[in-house]
Amino acid sequence: MATLSIDLRERILKAYDRGDVTRDQVAQRFEVSLGMVKKLLQQRRHTGDIAPQHHRSGRKPKIEASHRRMMKALLVENPDLTLEEIRAAAGLECSVLAIHYTLSGMGLTYKKRRSALPNRTARMSLETAAGGKERRAVSNPGGSSSSTNRRQKRT
């Protein structure tokens, strides 16, 4: 069912507030469910607002703000904790993936970063053959590949 416009919500409440009709009659008149009329009345009574509340729909998260603070404190204290250890220490009953997504959302990652520059990309060492001669390292010990094929292509 589509969300009711603010205008329709106001007309429903105005019709009920006049006091000459019941909630059921208001629902029939505006072709909405009785539950919708009850919900609007209750929402206005509790919050004073009649706007749609989409942000409150759906499944409620198991990892709340207090859990997030606890996980951040745990990681500050011991940054090498695994996701399973974080879940156990925080006393959460959720998947490890949920903890991963929460930490990612907080800007915390488990990816290790280099503290020094990477080494050069040159060859590190040459293999020596039995006779003491240096032998070239071969990436394809079987012979040739498509880019090093010694036969000429037919055209």
Secondary structure, DSSP 4 states (H G I P E B T S, - for coil): -PPPPHHHHHHHHHHHHTSSS-HHHHHHHHT--HHHHHHHHHHHHHHS--S--GGG-SPPPSS-HHHHHHHHHHHHH-TT--HHHHHHHHT--S-HHHHHHHHHHTT-------SSPPPPSS----EE-TTS-EE---S-TTS--TTT--SPPP-
